[in-house]
Amino acid sequence: MSIISEISGDGDSQLPLAWTTACTGNGVSLPPAKSNYLDSVRESTAKFIGSAGQTAVAISPDGAKSYVDRFDMKKFEKYVKHINSWTHQFPLVFDSIALELNLIALLDLLQLGSGFRKELHAAAGRGASDTIRFGCISLHISQTALDTKGLQALTLGDVSQHFGIPLFGEERPMVEGSSAVMVSQASLLRPLAEIILGCLHDTGKRLEQGGFASLADFIIKMCSELPTAAHLVEKLVSAFPSLRDAAEIDGQQVYLFKKAQLIAYDVCQRFGKTDPKFAFPDIGDMTLFADNVVPAMMQHHGLIVPSDAIAAKIKAGQELTLAETTAMRAASIAAAQLVVGYANSAESALKPGDIAINQATLDNYWWHEGKDPELRVLQRLVCKNTVYF
């Protein structure tokens, strides 16, 4: 089934401008035909950090060895097991496996908004990830249709209501000193609501154009073709702009594909033991799901070293440019590969545990570690104009 030829085209007309501009990977060429998309992420990030990107962020081989030598295996396994169990712990009832798969996939599709973390905490008392989880659970509990047509029928008001995102700020008098006419300015979080809506509308529209009943239907059919993570990631990235997480910096294509990999990983964790088409044999070949948290944790551990200018912006909580966030995220993937290589080598004294050390499990570990009270205060990457993290 040729998905990209069926559902490519002008799918972003009449979609929120905030979403359109946040899909910064739309103009980037995808990997060549027959490429393994997981390898493309690993290879393109290493190449970028080894050339144009090294002036922005450096990786530390000595730091990787030092980190592995003091690695806390017990904490690692505890945190990874906790992260891997989340898909089994939904406080919800599903009428079918397809409905459960659909909600998990939509949750991962919407793992965005990290740049609005400060504003979300101020407005709703929760961060980006919890906001998305809250909203998706609300949609399910309210029995909102989340199939192809249902996604397209959602309104900005629906997003505001279910995700708890205010669309308007405080009311102010139109004429100073008079309360006769009051006006409200757009909330600082309105662009986030528009990005979420655009993501849902565009995904629903492209699914309908491709003849799929839902995002779960798409995933089931792709995994029935070839049950590998690389195949599913390729099909997801090729089909949906909201998952085309890539950038072209100084003439180099840098592939990250965070959310597409996350979907494949969570589908495998939840259903892989009971359904062979989701038991991806290449799950250990995934890279980091590079976002705003994991690069900050890796900087804290001395695995990546941003330039003074980028480090100063991160410390001050200032928004980074696309090139700067790409460099930080790419460096985290390249540095993670150094950690994986040394941890699994004969040179390392680290004893193997019950959970393999690979990029995906390290991502789980560092993401969870970033929630530790003493590390939660670390500044994360801030980038509002993105649909990818």
Secondary structure, DSSP 8 states (H G I E B T S, - for coil): --HHHHH-S---TTS-HHHHHH-TTTTS----TT--HHHHHHHHHHHHHTTGGGGTEEE-HHHHHHHHHT--HHHHHHHHHHHHTGGG--S---SSHHHHHHHHHHHHHT---GGGHHHHHHHHS--HHHHHHHHHHHHHHTT---SHHHHHH--HHHHHHHHT--SEEEEEESSTT--SSEEEEE-TTHHHHHHHHHHHHHHHHHHHHHT-SSHHHHHHHHHHH---HHHHHHHHHHH-GGG--EEEETTEEEE--HHHHHHHHHHHHHHTTT-GGG--TTGGG------SSHHHHHHHTTSEEE-HHHHHHHHTT----HHHHHHHHHHHHHHHHHHHHHHTSTT------SS---HHHHHHHHHHHTTSTTTTTS------S-S--
